[in-house]
């Protein structure tokens, strides 16, 4: 019988038919509320990094992560086939170093880890050369039973294929395995038992207005700014004064340092009109040492909105729905191309996901035509 693989520290991975856990997870950058400092917990101790949200604290966090012991490695038994679980650990170690922005790990590595869990749960101890398209479809069936949406399943299966493709590129497994897995096509709408993802719609201005009195001034200013300029939550909460070009007083231009597609070398400009300027200008004056105008995280913003909705007695809505409302209004009044430019999309079909068609307007035109 093949011996179980061991980690560098002699810890056995928690592999088995009913358990799945990845070891050596990176510690999180978090806020210590009483002191307002950023901190990281590791090995039962707390390490303080400086003022939460500041560039200095993020740099300190990056240094802390860089000095941690290297991720789990696996001792491969000479002459034996690589196990699926071993291949996954190798790939996750690569992801922890690859998916990093400005020295800080991004959320993609965590997303990949979640996508690989059903694979590890079922086939961790299976030799890689015995894993093929049929077994990949078994993993997909497990995802359906877990209640994942068709969209999430297709993305997760794509990440599993990416794992095997990377292993093949590193000559850890035969390239034929990755090629065979690529033949598994994505689930098609209305042709699978997987549930469909609920579309992210817009939020009515009446609901936004009802929520604003029940959130903090900071959260309210972020919501109003998003509504007026269509920025993503992550773009608005990281806005700093030095990223705003105020040369044209009638329309400022905000160029985020980080945004959703910055890793693809795509530029992003958020245009700020007079009404949004009235919200932002006082915050430029009051900006702290790190220059951030809205010191709040996207998660905290979402939680504040949900609390505000409960207090107002209205259905809960999410911050990105404000961007959908902005997109729909721009498309209705100025057309698809204008919405595409203002939202920062490179493809018009992406904009159509955000900018909902105005059905009432279409019906009115149809009535007039005949």
Secondary structure, DSSP 8 states (H G I E B T S, - for coil): -------TTS---EESSS-EE-SS----EEEETTTTEEEEEETTEEEEEEETT-HHHHHHHHHHHHTS---------TTS--BHHHHHHHHHHHHHHHSEETTEE-THHHHHHHHHHHHHHHHTTSBGGG--HHHHHHHHHHHHHTT-BHHHHHHHHHHHHHHHHHHHHTTSS-HHHHHHHTT-----TTSSSSB---------HHHHHHHHTTS-HHHHHHHHHHHHH---HHHHHT-BGGGEE-SSTTSEEE--SS-TTGGGT----EEE-HHHHHHHHHHHHH--TT-BSS---HHHHHHHHHHHHHHHTS----THHHHHHHHHHHHHHH-HHHHHHHHT-SSHHHHHHHS---HHHHHHHHHHH-
